[in-house]
Every structure is written in structure tokens, then in C-alpha cells.
Amino acid sequence: MHLFIKRINGFWGYKDLLKQLVMRDVKLKYRRSFLGYVWSVLNPLLTMIVMTIVFSTMFKRNIQNFPVYLFTGQIMFNFMSQSTRQAMNSITGNAALLKKSYVPKYIFSISKITSGLVDFFFSLGALVIVMLATHAKFSWYNLLFPLVSIQLYIFCLGLGLFLAQANVFFRDIQYIYNAVITAWGYITPIFYPMEALPADVIWFIKHFNPMYFYIGQFRDIIYEGRLPGPIIIMAGCGAAAFMLIIGTWSFLRNQDKFILYI
């Protein structure tokens, strides 16, 4: 317990650095773009329009208000995918700074996940536009979206820390992860209904795909306008806690060796 409190105090001492790193990431992303931060709303919106046209034509499934159904899955998966990819290169990408001065190494990984969370909140603006355009029903349950956002953020923190330390020792992990993300996207019900899959595949997704826990909760809150069931909430919290423990343990265990490989 004493060590845990010590680490929390150490992290809190670098909160201003974390804030600056997140602001830097967000500003750099849109620094030379004409529309600036507007792209954080337009980009997912345009992607959703293209995917809606394509998949609503290819899949003759009776999904009511398909644009909102698609978008609620898309922005959650994009947050996970983009933030963890950036976190994976957070240590190797800041090698020069880490060699010159002492900075807690995990700060760089956390900043990447946090800047991804900022982009996710921007994307919620596009979601509101889609819901207004498609005359979707709004509910007070919609205000519970932080319940899911926090779970996914913690899950991404753990996964990002694990990938960041693994990428220091095995640089080809980034290519493997790209393939994993592609497969992960297809076995996650983003653009298709779960009922379209065989029963054994549905069972596998519901038990072993963490993104189903978060997208399922998010759709309940936004798309269905209801409170998610206790089982899927506990599953989401459990997956987030497990991933955070694994990621933190592996990162802290190997961080003293980073200097030899970066």
C-alpha cells in the first residue's frame, strides 16, 4: 500500500507535464489543417457517411437507424485503435528526451491515450449531429456515456502500456498489432447485428471480445436509450481492471531496461 501511494504521489507531481503533452498532441494533429479542430468532427462524420452507404447496401439487415447504430460502434473502436497505436510508439518516439533527463516513462504512454480520449469527446459532437439528422430519440440515459468512456479509457491505458513496453524490445510488434486490429474490427459488431452470426461465434464475442462490452454498453445508452445490464457492466469493468493490471505490471517490470534498447 505504501508503494502504491508513493507511485500515485509521483504521478500527481507530473500532472502539469501530462497536461502539456496532451495539449501538444492535440495541437500538432490539427496545426496545419485549414479547418483545424473542425476536422475532429468532420472526419468521423464523413467516414460514417461512406460506411453507411456501403454497408447499408451490402447487408440487407433490418437495423433501425443504421447511421446511429454504426456510429456508436465506430467511434468507440476508433478511440481504442488510434490511441493504443499511438501509445505503442510513445517510448521509442521520445527516446531522445528519455536519454537526456529523468521523466516517468509511463507519462508519455498515458498522454497518448488521454489525447485519444479528447478526440473521442470531439467525435461525440458528430454523433449528436447524426442523431439530430436521423431524428433519433434522445433520452436522459444518453448522459451516462461517461460510465462507458471511463471503462474504455482504463482498458486502453492498460493495453497502451503493455504495447509500449513490448514495442521497445520487439519492434515488429507494431506490424503484428495492425493485423490484430483489422481482425478485431471484423469480429466486433460495428456494422452488422449480432444476430447475423452463428451461435458459437456470438458466444465467443460475448465472452472474449472486450470491445463488445464497451460498444454494447454505449449502444444501450445512446442507441437504445436504456441502462445497460449489470452483467455487461461488470464484464467491462473487469476487462478494464485486468488489462490495467497486466499493462502496469509489465511496464514497471521492464521500464529500467528501456534505456538499453531505445
C-alpha distance (Angstrom), angle and dihedral (degrees) to the residues before:
residue distance angle dihedral
M1 . . .
H2 3.80 . .
L3 3.81 90.7 .
F4 3.81 90.9 48.6
I5 3.82 92.1 52.0
K6 3.80 89.9 46.8
R7 3.81 91.7 53.8
I8 3.81 92.3 47.4
N9 3.81 90.6 51.3
G10 3.79 89.7 48.0
F11 3.78 91.3 51.5
W12 3.81 91.8 47.4
G13 3.79 89.7 53.8
Y14 3.82 89.2 63.0
K15 3.80 96.8 45.3
D16 3.83 91.6 112.8
L17 3.80 91.1 53.2
L18 3.80 89.6 49.8
K19 3.80 89.8 51.4
Q20 3.81 91.7 50.7
L21 3.81 92.5 48.1
V22 3.80 92.0 51.1
M23 3.81 91.8 47.9
R24 3.80 89.8 48.6
D25 3.79 92.6 52.1
V26 3.81 93.0 48.8
K27 3.81 93.6 46.4
L28 3.80 94.3 46.2
K29 3.78 91.5 51.6
Y30 3.81 92.9 60.6
R31 3.83 101.4 21.6
R32 3.81 98.8 112.9
S33 3.79 99.3 27.6
F34 3.80 118.5 111.2
L35 3.80 95.7 -135.8
G36 3.81 94.8 38.2
Y37 3.79 114.9 -171.1
V38 3.81 90.8 4.8
W39 3.80 86.3 78.9
S40 3.80 89.3 66.2
V41 3.81 85.9 67.2
L42 3.81 99.7 32.6
N43 3.80 97.1 47.7
P44 3.84 97.7 60.4
L45 3.80 89.2 37.4
L46 3.82 93.5 55.5
T47 3.80 91.3 43.6
M48 3.79 90.0 51.7
I49 3.82 91.5 50.9
V50 3.81 92.4 52.5
M51 3.80 93.2 45.6
T52 3.81 91.3 47.0
I53 3.80 91.5 53.8
V54 3.79 92.6 46.9
F55 3.79 101.4 42.0
S56 3.78 97.9 37.4
T57 3.81 86.3 58.1
M58 3.81 97.1 42.9
F59 3.79 98.2 43.1
K60 3.77 115.1 51.9
R61 3.77 93.2 -161.9
N62 3.75 123.6 142.3
I63 3.80 99.4 -119.4
Q64 3.75 112.2 156.8
N65 3.82 112.8 -133.5
F66 3.80 93.3 1.3
P67 3.87 95.0 -173.0
V68 3.83 91.9 62.3
Y69 3.82 91.6 41.2
L70 3.80 90.3 52.3
F71 3.80 96.1 42.3
T72 3.80 95.4 50.4
G73 3.79 89.3 57.4
Q74 3.79 96.1 38.6
I75 3.80 99.5 55.2
M76 3.81 92.8 46.4
F77 3.80 93.2 50.6
N78 3.82 92.3 43.1
F79 3.80 90.5 54.0
M80 3.79 91.2 53.3
S81 3.80 94.8 42.8
Q82 3.80 99.2 45.5
S83 3.80 98.2 39.8
T84 3.81 95.0 48.5
R85 3.80 91.8 46.4
Q86 3.80 89.9 54.0
A87 3.81 92.0 44.6
M88 3.80 90.0 52.2
N89 3.82 90.3 66.0
S90 3.82 95.5 37.5
I91 3.84 95.4 103.1
T92 3.81 99.6 39.2
G93 3.80 90.5 42.9
N94 3.82 92.1 56.3
A95 3.80 96.5 41.8
A96 3.81 94.1 123.0
L97 3.80 92.9 55.1
L98 3.79 93.7 44.4
K99 3.81 90.7 53.3
K100 3.80 93.9 51.8
S101 3.80 104.3 42.8
Y102 3.77 141.6 15.1
V103 3.77 112.9 -100.0
P104 3.80 124.5 152.1
K105 3.77 102.0 -97.7
Y106 3.79 95.0 -143.3
I107 3.82 90.0 63.1
F108 3.81 90.5 76.7
S109 3.80 93.4 51.4
I110 3.80 92.9 45.9
S111 3.81 90.7 49.4
K112 3.81 91.5 56.4
I113 3.80 92.7 51.4
T114 3.81 91.0 45.6
S115 3.82 93.5 50.2
G116 3.81 86.7 50.8
L117 3.81 88.1 54.3
V118 3.81 89.2 53.4
D119 3.81 89.7 53.5
F120 3.80 88.6 48.7
F121 3.80 91.0 55.4
F122 3.82 89.3 50.0
S123 3.81 88.4 52.6
L124 3.79 89.7 56.7
G125 3.80 86.4 69.5
A126 3.80 88.6 60.5
L127 3.81 89.2 48.2
V128 3.80 90.8 55.5
I129 3.83 89.4 50.9
V130 3.81 90.8 51.7
M131 3.80 91.8 48.4
L132 3.80 91.4 50.2
A133 3.80 92.5 46.4
T134 3.82 93.0 50.0
H135 3.83 94.1 42.1
A136 3.79 91.8 -119.6
K137 3.77 117.4 177.0
F138 3.79 116.6 -104.0
S139 3.79 120.3 -146.3
W140 3.77 136.6 -178.9
Y141 3.80 85.4 -113.7
N142 3.82 86.3 72.3
L143 3.80 87.6 73.4
L144 3.81 89.8 65.9
F145 3.82 92.7 73.6
P146 3.86 91.5 111.0
L147 3.82 86.6 66.1
V148 3.81 88.5 68.7
S149 3.80 97.5 31.3
I150 3.81 92.3 60.1
Q151 3.80 91.9 49.6
L152 3.81 92.8 50.4
Y153 3.81 91.8 44.0
I154 3.82 91.1 54.9
F155 3.80 91.1 45.9
C156 3.81 90.6 51.1
L157 3.82 90.8 47.7
G158 3.77 90.8 56.9
L159 3.80 94.2 43.6
G160 3.81 91.7 44.8
L161 3.80 92.8 51.8
F162 3.80 91.0 48.5
L163 3.81 93.0 49.3
A164 3.81 92.9 44.4
Q165 3.80 93.8 56.6
A166 3.82 92.9 41.0
N167 3.82 91.8 51.9
V168 3.81 90.9 56.6
F169 3.81 91.5 63.1
F170 3.81 100.8 28.3
R171 3.81 111.9 35.7
D172 3.79 93.2 -177.0
I173 3.82 88.8 66.4
Q174 3.82 87.8 90.9
Y175 3.80 91.7 61.7
I176 3.78 92.0 46.6
Y177 3.80 90.2 48.8
N178 3.81 91.7 52.8
A179 3.80 89.0 57.8
V180 3.81 90.9 45.2
I181 3.81 91.9 51.6
T182 3.81 91.4 50.6
A183 3.81 92.1 51.5
W184 3.81 90.8 41.9
G185 3.79 90.5 55.6
Y186 3.79 92.6 53.9
I187 3.81 94.7 49.4
T188 3.80 90.9 49.9
P189 3.83 116.3 84.6
I190 3.80 96.8 -120.3
F191 3.80 102.5 130.0
Y192 3.80 101.0 12.3
P193 3.82 134.8 54.7
M194 3.79 119.6 -107.2
E195 3.80 89.5 -124.8
A196 3.81 89.6 68.5
L197 3.81 90.9 68.6
P198 3.83 130.5 79.7
A199 3.79 115.9 -94.9
D200 3.82 94.6 -110.5
V201 3.82 91.8 51.6
I202 3.81 90.5 49.5
W203 3.81 89.6 52.1
F204 3.81 91.0 50.5
I205 3.82 93.4 49.4
K206 3.79 93.4 47.3
H207 3.81 92.3 51.4
F208 3.80 106.0 32.3
N209 3.82 108.2 25.8
P210 3.83 110.0 83.7
M211 3.80 92.3 -170.5
Y212 3.80 88.7 63.8
F213 3.82 88.3 61.3
Y214 3.81 92.6 55.1
I215 3.79 99.6 37.3
G216 3.80 89.8 45.3
Q217 3.81 91.7 53.2
F218 3.80 92.5 43.8
R219 3.80 91.7 51.3
D220 3.79 91.3 48.9
I221 3.80 90.5 53.5
I222 3.81 99.1 40.5
Y223 3.81 108.3 20.5
E224 3.81 101.4 32.3
G225 3.81 96.9 29.2
R226 3.78 95.0 -135.2
L227 3.79 141.6 108.2
P228 3.82 114.2 -89.8
G229 3.78 117.3 -114.7
P230 3.82 119.1 -96.0
I231 3.81 93.3 -115.8
I232 3.81 95.8 58.6
I233 3.82 90.7 43.4
M234 3.81 91.6 52.5
A235 3.81 90.1 45.5
G236 3.80 91.0 52.2
C237 3.81 93.0 47.5
G238 3.80 91.3 45.7
A239 3.82 93.5 50.3
A240 3.81 90.7 47.8
A241 3.81 93.4 49.6
F242 3.81 92.7 45.2
M243 3.82 93.2 49.4
L244 3.82 92.1 46.4
I245 3.81 91.4 51.9
I246 3.81 92.8 48.1
G247 3.81 93.5 45.0
T248 3.80 95.4 45.5
W249 3.80 93.7 45.1
S250 3.81 94.3 49.5
F251 3.81 92.8 44.2
L252 3.81 96.4 49.2
R253 3.79 91.0 42.8
N254 3.80 93.3 56.4
Q255 3.80 105.1 27.8
D256 3.83 94.8 97.6
K257 3.81 88.8 60.5
F258 3.81 95.0 53.7
I259 3.80 94.2 88.5
L260 3.81 89.8 62.7
Y261 3.82 94.0 56.8
I262 3.81 107.3 33.7
